[in-house]
């Protein structure tokens, strides 16, 4: 799944480095809460020149693992998500899908 949200520039922008940690933290907490999950892992990174966070979430008490990358490109948040049964995790296809996403 790929989702996109555009924010006003005055709210958030990838150049506003001083508020990126707080923005990503709130976004991650909201995503985890929305699925009643538990955050397993969070990794900081870049997609091209744009900041991202990659998270893994325990979904439905061990039934599945959600892998999500949140990318902030200017004032646009792009989320790429895969869900894998826990017994099939780590899943190289899901990882490849998330890792294959690039921005110009």
C-alpha atoms as an extended CHARMM CRD file, in Angstrom:
* protein
*
       104  EXT
         1         1  UNK       CA              0.0000000000        0.0000000000        0.0000000000  PROA      1               0.0000000000
         2         2  UNK       CA              1.1610000000        3.5280000000       -0.7360000000  PROA      2               0.0000000000
         3         3  UNK       CA             -0.4810000000        6.5620000000        0.8760000000  PROA      3               0.0000000000
         4         4  UNK       CA              0.2310000000       10.2550000000        0.4790000000  PROA      4               0.0000000000
         5         5  UNK       CA             -0.7160000000       13.2860000000        2.5670000000  PROA      5               0.0000000000
         6         6  UNK       CA              0.0730000000       16.8940000000        1.7040000000  PROA      6               0.0000000000
         7         7  UNK       CA              0.4900000000       19.4020000000        4.5340000000  PROA      7               0.0000000000
         8         8  UNK       CA              0.6400000000       23.1900000000        4.3840000000  PROA      8               0.0000000000
         9         9  UNK       CA              4.2690000000       24.3800000000        4.1050000000  PROA      9               0.0000000000
        10        10  UNK       CA              3.7230000000       26.3970000000        7.2720000000  PROA      10              0.0000000000
        11        11  UNK       CA              3.0050000000       23.1660000000        9.2070000000  PROA      11              0.0000000000
        12        12  UNK       CA              5.8310000000       20.8730000000        8.1060000000  PROA      12              0.0000000000
        13        13  UNK       CA              8.5200000000       20.8140000000        5.4340000000  PROA      13              0.0000000000
        14        14  UNK       CA             11.5330000000       18.5510000000        5.0010000000  PROA      14              0.0000000000
        15        15  UNK       CA             13.7910000000       21.6110000000        5.3180000000  PROA      15              0.0000000000
        16        16  UNK       CA             12.5200000000       22.2890000000        8.8670000000  PROA      16              0.0000000000
        17        17  UNK       CA             15.0780000000       19.9660000000       10.4180000000  PROA      17              0.0000000000
        18        18  UNK       CA             14.4950000000       21.2350000000       13.9590000000  PROA      18              0.0000000000
        19        19  UNK       CA             10.9670000000       19.7650000000       14.0630000000  PROA      19              0.0000000000
        20        20  UNK       CA             11.4040000000       16.5900000000       12.0110000000  PROA      20              0.0000000000
        21        21  UNK       CA             11.9710000000       14.2590000000       14.9840000000  PROA      21              0.0000000000
        22        22  UNK       CA              8.7840000000       15.4600000000       16.6680000000  PROA      22              0.0000000000
        23        23  UNK       CA              6.8280000000       15.2100000000       13.4020000000  PROA      23              0.0000000000
        24        24  UNK       CA              8.0060000000       11.6800000000       12.6370000000  PROA      24              0.0000000000
        25        25  UNK       CA              7.4590000000       10.5790000000       16.2370000000  PROA      25              0.0000000000
        26        26  UNK       CA              3.8470000000       11.8060000000       16.1940000000  PROA      26              0.0000000000
        27        27  UNK       CA              3.2490000000       10.1760000000       12.7910000000  PROA      27              0.0000000000
        28        28  UNK       CA              4.6980000000        6.8510000000       13.9340000000  PROA      28              0.0000000000
        29        29  UNK       CA              2.7760000000        6.8820000000       17.2060000000  PROA      29              0.0000000000
        30        30  UNK       CA             -0.4370000000        7.5830000000       15.2910000000  PROA      30              0.0000000000
        31        31  UNK       CA              0.2100000000        4.7870000000       12.7950000000  PROA      31              0.0000000000
        32        32  UNK       CA              0.9470000000        2.2650000000       15.5580000000  PROA      32              0.0000000000
        33        33  UNK       CA             -2.0970000000        3.3460000000       17.5680000000  PROA      33              0.0000000000
        34        34  UNK       CA             -4.3830000000        3.1410000000       14.5040000000  PROA      34              0.0000000000
        35        35  UNK       CA             -3.6640000000       -0.5910000000       14.1570000000  PROA      35              0.0000000000
        36        36  UNK       CA             -3.5390000000       -1.2900000000       17.9220000000  PROA      36              0.0000000000
        37        37  UNK       CA              0.0080000000       -2.5150000000       17.3860000000  PROA      37              0.0000000000
        38        38  UNK       CA              3.3740000000       -2.3620000000       19.1260000000  PROA      38              0.0000000000
        39        39  UNK       CA              6.4290000000       -0.6910000000       17.6740000000  PROA      39              0.0000000000
        40        40  UNK       CA              9.1840000000       -3.2840000000       17.1990000000  PROA      40              0.0000000000
        41        41  UNK       CA             11.8410000000       -1.2140000000       15.4530000000  PROA      41              0.0000000000
        42        42  UNK       CA             12.4460000000        2.2800000000       14.0620000000  PROA      42              0.0000000000
        43        43  UNK       CA             15.2670000000        3.2500000000       11.7000000000  PROA      43              0.0000000000
        44        44  UNK       CA             16.1970000000        6.7220000000       10.4220000000  PROA      44              0.0000000000
        45        45  UNK       CA             17.2690000000        7.1870000000        6.8480000000  PROA      45              0.0000000000
        46        46  UNK       CA             17.0670000000        9.1240000000        3.6230000000  PROA      46              0.0000000000
        47        47  UNK       CA             15.2030000000        8.5070000000        0.4000000000  PROA      47              0.0000000000
        48        48  UNK       CA             17.3460000000       10.4960000000       -1.9850000000  PROA      48              0.0000000000
        49        49  UNK       CA             17.7880000000       13.7510000000       -0.0620000000  PROA      49              0.0000000000
        50        50  UNK       CA             14.5280000000       13.4410000000        1.8790000000  PROA      50              0.0000000000
        51        51  UNK       CA             14.2920000000       12.2210000000        5.4940000000  PROA      51              0.0000000000
        52        52  UNK       CA             12.5090000000        8.9860000000        6.2630000000  PROA      52              0.0000000000
        53        53  UNK       CA             11.7480000000        6.5840000000        9.0670000000  PROA      53              0.0000000000
        54        54  UNK       CA             11.2720000000        2.8600000000        8.5660000000  PROA      54              0.0000000000
        55        55  UNK       CA              9.2760000000        1.0620000000       11.2260000000  PROA      55              0.0000000000
        56        56  UNK       CA              8.2370000000       -2.4820000000       12.0130000000  PROA      56              0.0000000000
        57        57  UNK       CA              5.0320000000       -2.9850000000       13.9720000000  PROA      57              0.0000000000
        58        58  UNK       CA              3.6900000000       -6.0790000000       15.7070000000  PROA      58              0.0000000000
        59        59  UNK       CA              0.1100000000       -6.3860000000       14.4390000000  PROA      59              0.0000000000
        60        60  UNK       CA             -2.6650000000       -8.2740000000       16.2230000000  PROA      60              0.0000000000
        61        61  UNK       CA             -0.4780000000       -9.6780000000       19.0050000000  PROA      61              0.0000000000
        62        62  UNK       CA              1.9830000000      -11.5840000000       16.8490000000  PROA      62              0.0000000000
        63        63  UNK       CA             -0.2730000000      -12.4520000000       13.9170000000  PROA      63              0.0000000000
        64        64  UNK       CA              1.5690000000      -10.2200000000       11.4490000000  PROA      64              0.0000000000
        65        65  UNK       CA              4.3190000000       -7.6210000000       11.0640000000  PROA      65              0.0000000000
        66        66  UNK       CA              3.7450000000       -4.3110000000        9.3290000000  PROA      66              0.0000000000
        67        67  UNK       CA              6.7880000000       -2.7360000000        7.6880000000  PROA      67              0.0000000000
        68        68  UNK       CA              6.2810000000        0.9270000000        6.8510000000  PROA      68              0.0000000000
        69        69  UNK       CA              8.4910000000        3.6670000000        5.4550000000  PROA      69              0.0000000000
        70        70  UNK       CA              7.4490000000        7.2690000000        6.0700000000  PROA      70              0.0000000000
        71        71  UNK       CA              9.1330000000        9.7670000000        3.7410000000  PROA      71              0.0000000000
        72        72  UNK       CA              8.7890000000       13.5280000000        4.0430000000  PROA      72              0.0000000000
        73        73  UNK       CA              9.3230000000       15.1540000000        0.6390000000  PROA      73              0.0000000000
        74        74  UNK       CA              8.9890000000       18.8900000000        1.1390000000  PROA      74              0.0000000000
        75        75  UNK       CA              5.4800000000       19.1710000000        2.6780000000  PROA      75              0.0000000000
        76        76  UNK       CA              4.2700000000       15.7740000000        1.4600000000  PROA      76              0.0000000000
        77        77  UNK       CA              4.2930000000       12.6110000000        3.5760000000  PROA      77              0.0000000000
        78        78  UNK       CA              4.5190000000        9.3910000000        1.5870000000  PROA      78              0.0000000000
        79        79  UNK       CA              3.9360000000        6.0910000000        3.4050000000  PROA      79              0.0000000000
        80        80  UNK       CA              4.7820000000        2.7200000000        1.9000000000  PROA      80              0.0000000000
        81        81  UNK       CA              3.4610000000       -0.2790000000        3.8070000000  PROA      81              0.0000000000
        82        82  UNK       CA              3.5540000000       -4.0580000000        3.6410000000  PROA      82              0.0000000000
        83        83  UNK       CA              2.0100000000       -6.6390000000        5.9520000000  PROA      83              0.0000000000
        84        84  UNK       CA              3.4930000000      -10.1190000000        6.3840000000  PROA      84              0.0000000000
        85        85  UNK       CA              2.3910000000      -13.0700000000        8.4840000000  PROA      85              0.0000000000
        86        86  UNK       CA              4.7670000000      -13.3110000000       11.4300000000  PROA      86              0.0000000000
        87        87  UNK       CA              5.9170000000      -16.8260000000       10.4760000000  PROA      87              0.0000000000
        88        88  UNK       CA              7.0380000000      -15.4260000000        7.0840000000  PROA      88              0.0000000000
        89        89  UNK       CA              8.9620000000      -12.5270000000        8.5790000000  PROA      89              0.0000000000
        90        90  UNK       CA             11.4590000000      -11.2660000000        7.6670000000  PROA      90              0.0000000000
        91        91  UNK       CA             10.1200000000      -11.3330000000        4.1270000000  PROA      91              0.0000000000
        92        92  UNK       CA             12.5940000000      -10.4110000000        1.3890000000  PROA      92              0.0000000000
        93        93  UNK       CA              9.8140000000       -9.5040000000       -1.0810000000  PROA      93              0.0000000000
        94        94  UNK       CA              8.2320000000       -7.0510000000        1.3580000000  PROA      94              0.0000000000
        95        95  UNK       CA             11.6130000000       -5.5530000000        2.1740000000  PROA      95              0.0000000000
        96        96  UNK       CA             12.4880000000       -5.2360000000       -1.5250000000  PROA      96              0.0000000000
        97        97  UNK       CA              9.1660000000       -3.5190000000       -2.2310000000  PROA      97              0.0000000000
        98        98  UNK       CA              9.6990000000       -0.8990000000        0.4690000000  PROA      98              0.0000000000
        99        99  UNK       CA             13.3730000000       -0.4270000000       -0.4030000000  PROA      99              0.0000000000
       100       100  UNK       CA             12.6800000000       -0.0670000000       -4.1390000000  PROA      100             0.0000000000
       101       101  UNK       CA             10.7560000000        3.1640000000       -3.7220000000  PROA      101             0.0000000000
       102       102  UNK       CA             12.7050000000        6.2420000000       -4.8280000000  PROA      102             0.0000000000
       103       103  UNK       CA             12.0630000000        9.9340000000       -5.3550000000  PROA      103             0.0000000000
       104       104  UNK       CA             13.4220000000       12.4260000000       -7.8490000000  PROA      104             0.0000000000
